[in-house]
Amino acid sequence: MKKVLYAVTLAATTFFAFTTGNSGLEIGGSLPRPDLKLKDISGKEVTMKAMMKPNGLLVMFSCNTCPYVMRNQSRTNEICNYALQNNIGVILLNSNEAYRNEGDSFEEMQSYAKEQGYNWSYAVDKNNELADIFGADRTPECFLFDKNSKLVYHGAIDD
């Protein structure tokens, strides 16, 4: 009987651990941690609040090494340039902690951004802090906030 009770308790704990966690931002939710300081490829600290423009902010989780990012790089550039032309701020966040000593190091981020012609902020999301809060689990993944810092879109580049 103790084994059955233990198994049921373990199953219930596992179920709730994976179903009641942070599911990320909901449409209409506020921009989280807008004043969190992030290390940008310029070497300066930036915040999402500082990147916000009068019509909003595009936050994109990206990296240097993901095949989907590399395959969609031209679309990333088009969309980020479109946002800037429409007075929407842009910040790309690299949460790829697993490859910080390889292709997603700070130095590699600087080199990659230069090669791609980035003219927007590309910053380190240290310890995946923002990715966890946003609920971002892939790259590229976009979050578009309106002028009131409310989430109006979450999804892929082209949806």
Buried (B, 14 or more C-beta within 10 A) or exposed (E): EEEEEEEEEEEEEEEEEEEEEEEBBEEEBEBBBBEBEBBBBEEEEBBBBBBBBEEBBBBBBBBBBBEBBBEBBEEBBEBBBEBBEEEBBBBBBBBBBEBBEEBBBBEBBBBBBEEBEBEBBBBBBBEBBBBBBBBBEEBBBBBBBBBEBBBEEBEEBEE
